[in-house]
Amino acid sequence: MAALRERERELAAAVIQHPFWGEVAATDRSDARSGLKHAAARPDGGEREAA
């Protein structure tokens, strides 16, 4: 279990530190990262519909 938690931390750090996030406005980063959590859950892999 400890190894899995360590791997999760490593992967989270890799996502957060990826150069892509430098291209996203600081005010939008939190929402963009939250969107990643749900991207795999969308069966079509598409973007969310506008509200």
Secondary structure, 3 states (H helix, E strand, C coil): CHHHHHHHHHHHHHHHCCHHHHHCCHHHHHHHHHHHHHHCCCCCCCCCCCC
